[in-house]
């Protein structure tokens, strides 16, 4: 009836029935017996969501005598659903590979990143154990420690070398967390994994570059010491040549020593030039 009032704590004037008066009047004017719809309202306290059910009431002579209005506040349900959708969208679009398993380790969900990284379609792995990715690079003790950690309720973090569907190997950093129900029992496990194959390759390249730099530094130090030794050899050889001008056999030997020393000296110059990383003059 027109004098009825329905109150809601978040409504500015506390009465919410006037919000639906247009819908109710439109419903009364139609031949429809029942109608259900959702409606959103903006207030100073945020959005409110309602589920409205309208039903025409008939008297004993089956004449219209009024309208039953059932208004359900579904604001909390709506916000919960929106939050669930946001989380699902974030997981679906995440760059990291996300796998959800049951408490026995069987895969229940995998996001598109899993398919992109491993080559396995989501429907291919549902119901299977993640051991299909094992590459053979880890011992049984490795997996036992992992399983012991997560079944005890702890978060496991580590590094995997796994195998894609096409057989190629890839490396990933992973964290596996247990999920508990309201009673505290573990119902699922969530694995979040990141493909670090490219980073590992870059790390190895950097390591090789550092080794080359270290070898260059070492070679430079050796070259300086070797240069000092060669200076002594060449000096004494030249003195020997001055003292033995008339002894042809000794003179020949000393010339050979001097020639070899000069070649060694040139080699030292090349090592020092390499270590200095300056542009070298190319010669035959």
Secondary structure, DSSP 8 states (H G I E B T S, - for coil): -TT---B-TTSTTSB-GGGGHHHHHHHHHSS-SEEEEEEEEEETTEEEEEEEEEEEEE-TTS-EEEEEEEEEE-HHHHHHHHHHHHHHHHHHH-SSEEEEEETTSBEEEE-HHHHHHH---HHHHTTSBGGGGB-S-S-HHHHHHHHHHHHTT--EEEEEEEE-TTS-EEEEEEEEEEEE-TTS-EEEEEEEEEE-HHHHHHHHHHHHHHHHHHHHHHHHHHHHHHHHHHHHHHHHHHHHHHHTSS-HHHHHHHHHHHHHHHHHHHHHHHHHHHHHT-------
